[in-house]
Amino acid sequence: MGLNHSKREQIPESNVFTNELYEVNKIVNNLINAKNIFINDEYNFFLKGKCDEVTVLNAKKLNKYKKYELDNLNEVYLMIPSSEIKTKKHEMCHNISMHFTRILKLIFCIKYIYDLENNGDKSIGGIITRNIKTKDDLLKVSYCESQQQELHNFERGVNFSMLSGFDSFIKHILDPEEGQIFLKQLKIIMNGYDKKDLKKWVCKDMIVNKELHSKIHKANFKCQSGGNSNVSNVKSVKSVKSVKNDISEIYIKVGPNNPILSWKLCSTTKKHISKNNKQLSQLIKNMKSNYSRNFKKIVFDLNKLVSINPATQEYNLRNLSHNDLKGIETSIKRTIIIFFIQSLSDYKNILNTIKLYSINNE
């Protein structure tokens, strides 16, 4: 998706967010390499044989071992049975490995959701941006008048697993309930954008609260539970094990009047052209501002994960507790979800407004 386009329309394929994503790129490129493992090898605890290189001890249990204070050496020695170290080592190595793997998955997801290797070109934001062009005093907004669907599997809709980072985000970052709610929201936005239907899933959302949803969707969502709903709402969500395990690809039906995700998917492409008046200019400005805010928030989230050594300018992972990491993980999930729904909402706002001023509809 967003990978191959027909030559009938000259759409820029590079440098969509070069400047805007500079800081995100800088941090990620200093943390992981082209093979998507940590540059600092001490964090690659998940690699085979890594555990054999170290001795792992549980600091909370050190007090139970015999302690010998050698005054002449000014040192304190602990006597720990080697059999006990071997018995517990595998379990402790596994726990350490899971901690660093969790961090790596977050960084990996950011790298591909924002398509850092291509400066955002194939991200949802890049696709939206290429559907909106300004030249001189004219604004041109492309859209698909027909449904968008895979030619070989048109009944299922569009394979969103082809969108940069999307598959990883749904299957490896979001919990099953979170993934279900996010997919339901996307399906409604891409199919008629009925805000009454959307409300149901906004009120079940445990990541993005109803106030933020109301602002993004230009609606006043009122939830009985107060929004950002309680546990009872989450329990009512059907299991999405099928999304994570049984289905290798994620399809979403995309109705008419949406951004052109790929020229191969859209049978009827259209374009609204209008003089770039004050109202449209403000909407474009708002969209750019929203992207800028989102990218700054990702930088903020990444800086919670890492610290910079002032002397060497090296990036190191912070020593995070389980709860610290959980909070950062939730914040990154929220920022990425907003990246998607804000992009689509801003586009639809611009498309619906330019229709009022369109001087021709190609």
Sine and cosine of phi, psi and omega as CSV:
sin_phi,cos_phi,sin_psi,cos_psi,sin_omega,cos_omega
0.00,0.00,0.80,-0.61,-0.05,-1.00
0.96,0.28,0.15,0.99,-0.07,-1.00
-1.00,-0.10,-0.59,0.81,-0.06,-1.00
-0.79,-0.62,0.80,-0.60,-0.01,-1.00
-0.78,-0.62,0.52,-0.86,0.06,-1.00
-0.93,0.38,0.48,-0.88,0.01,-1.00
-0.98,0.21,-0.06,1.00,-0.03,-1.00
-0.93,0.36,-0.28,0.96,0.03,-1.00
-0.75,-0.66,0.85,-0.53,-0.01,-1.00
-0.99,0.16,0.99,-0.17,0.00,-1.00
-0.92,-0.39,0.79,-0.61,-0.01,-1.00
-0.87,0.50,0.74,-0.68,-0.07,-1.00
-0.95,-0.31,0.08,1.00,-0.06,-1.00
-0.59,-0.81,0.40,-0.92,0.14,-0.99
0.88,0.48,0.63,0.78,0.01,-1.00
-0.92,0.40,-0.70,0.72,-0.03,-1.00
-0.78,-0.62,0.64,0.77,-0.08,-1.00
-0.81,0.58,-0.81,0.59,-0.05,-1.00
-0.95,0.32,-0.66,0.75,-0.08,-1.00
-0.91,0.42,-0.55,0.84,-0.05,-1.00
-0.99,-0.15,0.17,0.99,-0.07,-1.00
-0.84,0.54,-0.75,0.66,-0.06,-1.00
-0.92,0.39,-0.63,0.78,0.04,-1.00
-0.88,0.47,-0.74,0.68,0.02,-1.00
-0.85,0.52,-0.68,0.73,-0.05,-1.00
-0.88,0.48,-0.73,0.69,-0.02,-1.00
-0.92,0.40,-0.76,0.65,-0.05,-1.00
-0.89,0.46,-0.68,0.74,-0.02,-1.00
-0.93,0.37,-0.35,0.94,0.06,-1.00
-1.00,0.02,-0.13,0.99,-0.02,-1.00
-0.96,-0.27,-0.69,0.72,-0.04,-1.00
-0.81,-0.59,0.45,-0.89,-0.03,-1.00
-0.99,-0.14,-0.15,-0.99,-0.05,-1.00
-0.90,0.43,-0.38,0.93,0.03,-1.00
-1.00,0.05,0.04,1.00,0.03,-1.00
0.89,0.46,0.62,0.79,0.21,-0.98
-0.84,-0.54,0.27,-0.96,-0.06,-1.00
-0.90,0.44,0.66,-0.75,0.09,-1.00
-0.91,0.41,-0.65,0.76,0.08,-1.00
-0.98,0.18,0.95,-0.32,-0.16,-0.99
-0.90,0.43,-0.33,0.94,-0.03,-1.00
-0.92,0.39,-0.30,0.95,0.03,-1.00
-1.00,0.02,-0.18,0.98,-0.08,-1.00
-1.00,0.08,0.81,0.58,-0.06,-1.00
-0.93,0.37,-0.27,0.96,-0.03,-1.00
-0.99,0.14,-0.16,0.99,-0.01,-1.00
-0.97,0.26,0.58,-0.82,-0.03,-1.00
-0.87,0.50,0.75,-0.66,0.04,-1.00
1.00,0.05,-0.16,0.99,-0.04,-1.00
-0.90,0.43,-0.62,0.79,-0.03,-1.00
-0.91,0.42,-0.48,0.88,-0.02,-1.00
-0.93,0.36,-0.30,0.95,-0.06,-1.00
-0.99,0.13,-0.16,0.99,-0.12,-0.99
-0.73,-0.68,0.29,-0.96,0.19,-0.98
-0.95,-0.31,0.76,-0.65,-0.08,-1.00
-0.91,-0.41,0.77,-0.64,0.01,-1.00
-0.79,-0.61,0.50,-0.86,0.08,-1.00
-1.00,-0.04,0.95,-0.32,-0.10,-1.00
-0.87,0.49,-0.50,0.87,-0.04,-1.00
-0.94,0.34,-0.32,0.95,-0.07,-1.00
-0.96,-0.28,0.12,0.99,-0.04,-1.00
-0.91,0.41,-0.45,0.89,-0.06,-1.00
-0.91,0.42,-0.35,0.94,-0.05,-1.00
-0.99,0.17,-0.21,0.98,-0.03,-1.00
-1.00,-0.01,0.42,-0.91,0.00,-1.00
-0.91,0.41,0.69,-0.72,-0.04,-1.00
-0.90,-0.44,0.72,-0.69,0.01,-1.00
-0.85,-0.53,0.89,-0.46,0.04,-1.00
-0.99,-0.12,0.89,-0.46,-0.01,-1.00
-0.97,-0.23,0.99,-0.14,-0.09,-1.00
-0.88,0.47,-0.60,0.80,-0.05,-1.00
-0.92,0.40,-0.41,0.91,0.03,-1.00
-0.98,-0.21,-0.18,0.98,-0.07,-1.00
0.84,0.54,0.69,0.72,-0.02,-1.00
-0.68,-0.73,0.35,-0.94,0.04,-1.00
-0.84,-0.54,0.81,-0.59,-0.02,-1.00
-0.93,-0.36,0.58,-0.82,0.10,-0.99
-0.93,-0.37,0.68,-0.73,0.03,-1.00
-0.98,-0.21,0.95,-0.33,-0.05,-1.00
-0.87,-0.49,0.83,-0.56,0.01,-1.00
-0.85,0.52,0.77,-0.64,-0.04,-1.00
-0.89,0.46,-0.53,0.85,0.02,-1.00
-0.89,0.45,-0.59,0.81,0.00,-1.00
-0.94,0.33,-0.60,0.80,0.03,-1.00
-0.89,0.45,-0.69,0.72,-0.02,-1.00
-0.91,0.42,-0.62,0.78,-0.05,-1.00
-0.90,0.43,-0.68,0.73,-0.09,-1.00
-1.00,0.00,-0.27,0.96,-0.15,-0.99
-0.87,0.49,-0.71,0.70,-0.05,-1.00
-0.86,0.51,-0.71,0.71,-0.01,-1.00
-0.89,0.45,-0.70,0.72,-0.01,-1.00
-0.93,0.38,-0.63,0.78,0.05,-1.00
-0.88,0.47,-0.65,0.76,0.02,-1.00
-0.88,0.48,-0.69,0.73,0.00,-1.00
-0.90,0.44,-0.67,0.75,0.04,-1.00
-0.90,0.43,-0.68,0.73,0.01,-1.00
-0.86,0.51,-0.69,0.72,-0.01,-1.00
-0.90,0.44,-0.59,0.81,0.02,-1.00
-0.89,0.45,-0.77,0.64,-0.03,-1.00
-0.96,0.30,-0.53,0.85,0.06,-1.00
-0.90,0.44,-0.64,0.77,0.02,-1.00
-0.87,0.49,-0.69,0.72,0.03,-1.00
-0.91,0.41,-0.68,0.73,-0.01,-1.00
-0.88,0.48,-0.64,0.77,0.02,-1.00
-0.88,0.48,-0.62,0.78,0.02,-1.00
-0.90,0.43,-0.71,0.71,-0.01,-1.00
-0.92,0.39,-0.68,0.74,0.04,-1.00
-0.85,0.52,-0.71,0.71,-0.01,-1.00
-0.89,0.46,-0.70,0.71,0.03,-1.00
-0.87,0.50,-0.68,0.73,-0.02,-1.00
-0.83,0.56,-0.66,0.75,-0.10,-1.00
-1.00,-0.08,-0.54,0.84,0.07,-1.00
-0.87,0.49,-0.67,0.75,0.00,-1.00
-1.00,-0.04,0.07,1.00,0.05,-1.00
0.73,0.69,0.83,0.56,-0.10,-0.99
-0.89,0.46,-0.53,0.85,-0.02,-1.00
-0.90,0.45,-0.44,0.90,-0.01,-1.00
-0.89,-0.45,0.38,0.93,0.01,-1.00
0.81,0.59,0.62,0.78,0.11,-0.99
1.00,0.04,0.04,1.00,-0.12,-0.99
-0.84,0.54,-0.68,0.73,-0.11,-0.99
-0.97,-0.23,0.20,0.98,0.11,-0.99
-0.98,0.20,0.19,-0.98,0.05,-1.00
-0.88,0.48,-0.58,0.82,0.04,-1.00
-0.91,0.40,-0.62,0.78,0.04,-1.00
-0.91,0.41,-0.65,0.76,0.02,-1.00
-0.89,0.45,-0.71,0.70,0.03,-1.00
-0.88,0.48,-0.71,0.70,-0.04,-1.00
-0.87,0.49,-0.62,0.78,-0.02,-1.00
-0.96,0.29,-0.24,0.97,0.08,-1.00
-1.00,0.07,-0.13,0.99,-0.05,-1.00
-0.82,-0.58,0.87,-0.49,-0.05,-1.00
-0.78,-0.63,0.62,-0.78,0.11,-0.99
-0.87,-0.50,0.70,-0.71,0.05,-1.00
-0.56,-0.83,0.83,-0.56,-0.10,-1.00
0.83,0.56,-0.86,-0.52,0.00,-1.00
-0.96,-0.28,0.31,0.95,-0.03,-1.00
-0.94,-0.33,0.56,-0.83,0.11,-0.99
-0.89,-0.46,0.75,-0.66,0.01,-1.00
-0.85,-0.52,0.80,-0.60,0.01,-1.00
-0.84,-0.54,0.90,-0.44,0.04,-1.00
-1.00,0.06,0.53,-0.85,0.07,-1.00
-0.43,-0.90,0.30,-0.95,0.03,-1.00
-0.99,-0.17,0.87,-0.50,-0.04,-1.00
-0.98,0.19,-0.36,0.93,-0.01,-1.00
-0.97,-0.23,0.09,-1.00,0.16,-0.99
-0.92,0.39,0.49,-0.87,0.08,-1.00
-0.96,-0.27,0.74,-0.68,-0.09,-1.00
-0.38,-0.92,0.44,-0.90,0.06,-1.00
-0.95,0.30,0.71,-0.70,-0.04,-1.00
-0.89,0.45,-0.57,0.82,-0.06,-1.00
-1.00,0.06,-0.15,0.99,-0.07,-1.00
-0.46,-0.89,0.82,0.58,-0.19,-0.98
-0.91,0.40,-0.42,0.91,-0.04,-1.00
-0.94,0.35,-0.41,0.91,-0.06,-1.00
-1.00,0.00,-0.30,0.96,0.03,-1.00
0.98,-0.19,-0.73,-0.69,-0.09,-1.00
-0.94,-0.34,0.71,-0.70,0.01,-1.00
-0.98,0.18,0.99,-0.11,-0.03,-1.00
-0.96,0.28,-0.19,0.98,0.09,-1.00
-0.91,0.41,-0.30,0.95,0.04,-1.00
-0.99,0.14,-0.21,0.98,0.03,-1.00
-0.98,0.22,0.73,-0.69,-0.12,-0.99
-0.77,0.64,0.87,-0.49,0.12,-0.99
0.99,0.17,-0.19,0.98,-0.13,-0.99
-0.89,0.45,-0.72,0.69,-0.04,-1.00
-0.87,0.49,-0.70,0.71,0.00,-1.00
-0.90,0.44,-0.65,0.76,-0.02,-1.00
-0.90,0.44,-0.72,0.70,-0.03,-1.00
-0.94,0.35,-0.70,0.72,-0.16,-0.99
-1.00,0.04,-0.43,0.91,-0.13,-0.99
-0.85,-0.53,-0.22,0.97,-0.02,-1.00
-0.94,-0.35,-0.77,0.63,0.00,-1.00
-0.97,0.24,0.57,-0.82,0.17,-0.99
-0.94,0.34,0.29,-0.96,-0.01,-1.00
-0.80,0.60,-0.72,0.69,-0.01,-1.00
-0.91,0.41,-0.65,0.76,0.01,-1.00
-0.90,0.44,-0.66,0.76,0.01,-1.00
-0.90,0.44,-0.66,0.75,0.03,-1.00
-0.87,0.48,-0.73,0.68,-0.03,-1.00
-0.89,0.45,-0.72,0.69,-0.01,-1.00
-0.89,0.46,-0.69,0.73,0.01,-1.00
-0.91,0.42,-0.63,0.78,0.04,-1.00
-0.89,0.46,-0.67,0.74,0.02,-1.00
-0.89,0.46,-0.71,0.71,0.01,-1.00
-0.88,0.47,-0.67,0.75,-0.02,-1.00
-0.88,0.47,-0.61,0.79,0.02,-1.00
-0.95,0.33,-0.68,0.73,0.01,-1.00
-0.88,0.48,-0.62,0.78,-0.06,-1.00
-1.00,0.07,-0.06,1.00,-0.04,-1.00
-0.72,-0.70,0.97,0.26,0.06,-1.00
1.00,-0.05,-0.37,0.93,0.06,-1.00
0.80,0.60,0.73,0.68,0.03,-1.00
-0.97,0.23,0.93,-0.37,-0.12,-0.99
-0.97,0.26,-0.31,0.95,0.12,-0.99
-0.94,0.34,-0.67,0.75,0.07,-1.00
-0.92,0.38,-0.61,0.79,-0.02,-1.00
-0.90,0.44,-0.56,0.83,-0.04,-1.00
-0.81,0.58,-0.66,0.75,-0.02,-1.00
-0.82,0.58,-0.67,0.74,-0.08,-1.00
-1.00,0.06,-0.41,0.91,0.14,-0.99
-0.91,0.42,-0.67,0.74,-0.05,-1.00
-0.96,0.29,-0.25,0.97,0.08,-1.00
-1.00,-0.10,-0.14,0.99,-0.12,-0.99
-0.94,0.34,0.85,-0.53,0.01,-1.00
-1.00,-0.10,-0.05,1.00,-0.08,-1.00
-0.94,-0.33,-0.79,0.61,0.02,-1.00
-0.98,-0.22,0.87,-0.50,-0.07,-1.00
-0.97,0.24,0.21,-0.98,-0.11,-0.99
-0.91,0.41,-0.48,0.88,0.02,-1.00
-0.91,0.42,-0.69,0.73,0.03,-1.00
-0.92,0.38,-0.67,0.74,0.05,-1.00
-0.87,0.50,-0.68,0.74,0.00,-1.00
-0.87,0.49,-0.66,0.75,0.00,-1.00
-0.93,0.38,-0.69,0.73,-0.03,-1.00
-0.92,0.38,-0.70,0.72,-0.12,-0.99
-1.00,-0.05,0.06,1.00,-0.01,-1.00
0.81,0.58,0.76,0.65,-0.01,-1.00
-0.60,-0.80,0.32,-0.95,0.01,-1.00
-0.94,-0.35,1.00,0.06,-0.04,-1.00
-0.98,0.20,0.82,-0.58,0.05,-1.00
-0.88,-0.47,0.83,-0.56,-0.05,-1.00
-0.91,-0.42,0.67,-0.74,0.02,-1.00
-0.86,0.51,-0.56,0.83,-0.02,-1.00
-1.00,0.09,-0.02,1.00,0.00,-1.00
1.00,-0.03,0.23,0.97,0.00,-1.00
0.98,0.22,0.22,-0.97,-0.03,-1.00
0.70,0.71,0.82,0.58,-0.43,-0.90
-0.84,0.54,0.15,-0.99,-0.06,-1.00
-1.00,0.07,-0.04,-1.00,-0.10,-0.99
-0.88,0.47,-0.56,0.83,-0.03,-1.00
-0.88,0.48,-0.56,0.83,0.03,-1.00
-0.92,0.39,-0.67,0.74,-0.04,-1.00
-0.90,0.44,-0.61,0.79,-0.01,-1.00
-0.91,0.42,-0.38,0.92,-0.02,-1.00
-0.99,0.14,-0.16,0.99,0.01,-1.00
-0.98,0.20,0.74,-0.67,0.00,-1.00
-0.92,0.40,0.51,-0.86,0.00,-1.00
-0.88,0.47,0.61,-0.79,0.03,-1.00
-0.90,-0.45,0.58,0.82,0.07,-1.00
-0.85,0.52,-0.50,0.87,0.00,-1.00
-0.89,0.45,-0.58,0.81,0.00,-1.00
-0.93,0.38,-0.64,0.77,-0.11,-0.99
-1.00,0.10,-0.54,0.84,-0.16,-0.99
-0.88,-0.48,-0.76,0.65,-0.18,-0.98
-0.99,0.14,-0.45,0.89,-0.05,-1.00
-0.94,-0.35,0.85,-0.52,-0.05,-1.00
-0.98,0.21,-0.40,0.92,-0.03,-1.00
-0.77,-0.63,0.53,-0.85,-0.07,-1.00
-0.95,-0.30,0.89,-0.45,0.01,-1.00
-0.96,-0.27,0.62,-0.78,0.08,-1.00
-0.74,-0.67,0.74,-0.67,0.06,-1.00
-0.97,0.24,0.79,-0.61,-0.05,-1.00
-0.91,-0.42,0.92,-0.39,-0.04,-1.00
-0.98,0.20,-0.05,-1.00,0.03,-1.00
-0.91,0.42,0.25,-0.97,0.07,-1.00
0.88,0.47,0.73,0.69,0.10,-1.00
-0.83,-0.56,0.29,-0.96,0.08,-1.00
-0.86,0.50,0.52,-0.85,0.03,-1.00
-0.96,0.27,0.95,-0.33,-0.03,-1.00
-0.96,0.27,-0.59,0.81,0.09,-1.00
-0.32,-0.95,0.61,-0.79,-0.01,-1.00
-0.90,0.44,-0.40,0.92,0.00,-1.00
-0.96,0.29,-0.37,0.93,-0.09,-1.00
-1.00,-0.04,-0.32,0.95,-0.13,-0.99
-0.95,-0.31,0.85,-0.53,-0.01,-1.00
-1.00,0.09,-0.41,0.91,-0.03,-1.00
-0.76,-0.65,0.99,-0.15,0.01,-1.00
-1.00,-0.04,0.64,-0.77,0.01,-1.00
-0.72,-0.70,0.21,-0.98,-0.01,-1.00
-0.51,-0.86,0.75,-0.66,0.14,-0.99
-0.99,-0.15,0.70,-0.71,0.02,-1.00
-0.84,-0.55,0.72,-0.70,0.00,-1.00
-0.52,-0.86,0.41,-0.91,0.18,-0.98
-0.92,0.40,0.67,-0.75,-0.12,-0.99
-0.98,0.20,1.00,0.09,-0.06,-1.00
-0.99,0.16,-0.02,-1.00,-0.09,-1.00
-0.88,0.47,-0.67,0.74,-0.04,-1.00
-0.91,0.42,-0.71,0.70,0.01,-1.00
-0.92,0.38,-0.64,0.76,0.03,-1.00
-0.86,0.51,-0.62,0.78,0.00,-1.00
-0.93,0.37,-0.61,0.79,0.03,-1.00
-0.91,0.41,-0.64,0.77,0.05,-1.00
-0.91,0.42,-0.67,0.74,0.02,-1.00
-0.88,0.47,-0.67,0.74,0.02,-1.00
-0.89,0.46,-0.66,0.75,0.00,-1.00
-0.89,0.46,-0.73,0.69,0.02,-1.00
-0.89,0.46,-0.63,0.77,0.02,-1.00
-0.90,0.43,-0.63,0.78,0.02,-1.00
-0.91,0.41,-0.64,0.77,0.06,-1.00
-0.90,0.43,-0.71,0.70,0.00,-1.00
-0.86,0.51,-0.68,0.73,0.01,-1.00
-0.90,0.43,-0.65,0.76,-0.01,-1.00
-0.91,0.42,-0.68,0.73,-0.01,-1.00
-0.92,0.39,-0.61,0.80,0.05,-1.00
-0.91,0.41,-0.56,0.83,0.02,-1.00
-0.93,0.37,-0.61,0.79,0.06,-1.00
-0.91,0.42,-0.63,0.77,0.07,-1.00
-0.88,0.47,-0.68,0.73,0.03,-1.00
-0.87,0.50,-0.70,0.71,0.02,-1.00
-0.90,0.44,-0.68,0.73,0.00,-1.00
-0.90,0.44,-0.61,0.80,0.00,-1.00
-0.93,0.36,-0.30,0.95,0.13,-0.99
-0.97,0.25,-0.41,0.91,0.02,-1.00
-0.99,0.10,-0.51,0.86,-0.15,-0.99
-0.81,-0.59,0.32,-0.95,0.15,-0.99
-0.75,-0.66,0.39,-0.92,-0.02,-1.00
-0.93,-0.36,0.76,-0.64,0.09,-1.00
-0.97,0.24,0.92,-0.39,-0.07,-1.00
-0.85,0.52,-0.54,0.84,-0.06,-1.00
-0.96,0.27,-0.70,0.71,-0.08,-1.00
-0.98,-0.21,-0.22,0.98,-0.09,-1.00
0.88,0.47,0.40,0.92,0.06,-1.00
-1.00,0.09,0.53,-0.85,0.03,-1.00
-0.99,-0.12,0.81,-0.58,0.04,-1.00
-0.83,-0.56,0.52,-0.85,0.06,-1.00
-0.95,0.32,0.65,-0.76,0.07,-1.00
-0.95,0.30,0.40,-0.92,0.06,-1.00
-0.99,0.13,1.00,-0.07,-0.15,-0.99
-0.98,-0.21,0.64,-0.77,0.13,-0.99
-0.98,0.20,0.17,-0.98,0.04,-1.00
-0.85,0.52,-0.70,0.71,-0.01,-1.00
-0.93,0.36,-0.59,0.81,0.07,-1.00
-0.86,0.51,-0.76,0.65,-0.04,-1.00
-0.91,0.42,-0.62,0.79,0.03,-1.00
-0.88,0.48,-0.66,0.75,0.02,-1.00
-0.91,0.42,-0.67,0.75,0.03,-1.00
-0.91,0.41,-0.66,0.75,0.02,-1.00
-0.86,0.51,-0.71,0.71,0.02,-1.00
-0.89,0.46,-0.65,0.76,0.01,-1.00
-0.90,0.43,-0.65,0.76,0.03,-1.00
-0.92,0.40,-0.67,0.74,0.07,-1.00
-0.83,0.56,-0.73,0.68,-0.03,-1.00
-0.88,0.48,-0.70,0.71,-0.03,-1.00
-0.89,0.45,-0.65,0.76,0.00,-1.00
-0.94,0.34,-0.68,0.73,0.05,-1.00
-0.86,0.51,-0.69,0.72,0.03,-1.00
-0.89,0.45,-0.60,0.80,0.06,-1.00
-0.81,0.58,-0.67,0.74,-0.01,-1.00
-0.96,0.27,-0.83,0.56,-0.15,-0.99
-0.95,0.31,-0.53,0.85,0.05,-1.00
-0.93,0.37,-0.65,0.76,0.03,-1.00
-0.85,0.53,-0.75,0.66,-0.04,-1.00
-0.94,0.34,-0.63,0.77,0.01,-1.00
-0.91,0.42,-0.69,0.72,0.02,-1.00
-0.89,0.46,-0.67,0.74,0.02,-1.00
-0.87,0.50,-0.74,0.67,-0.04,-1.00
-0.90,0.43,-0.56,0.83,0.09,-1.00
-0.88,0.48,-0.72,0.70,-0.01,-1.00
-0.92,0.39,-0.70,0.72,-0.01,-1.00
-0.89,0.46,-0.72,0.69,-0.02,-1.00
-0.91,0.41,-0.51,0.86,-0.01,-1.00
-0.98,0.19,-0.66,0.75,-0.03,-1.00
-0.92,0.39,-0.42,0.91,0.06,-1.00
-0.86,0.52,-0.52,0.86,-0.03,-1.00
-0.95,0.32,-0.39,0.92,-0.10,-1.00
-0.88,-0.47,0.05,1.00,-0.14,-0.99
-0.85,0.52,0.78,-0.63,0.02,-1.00
-1.00,-0.03,-0.28,0.96,0.18,-0.98
-0.30,-0.95,0.44,-0.90,-0.01,-1.00
-0.83,-0.56,0.99,-0.12,-0.08,-1.00
-0.97,0.25,0.00,0.00,0.00,0.00
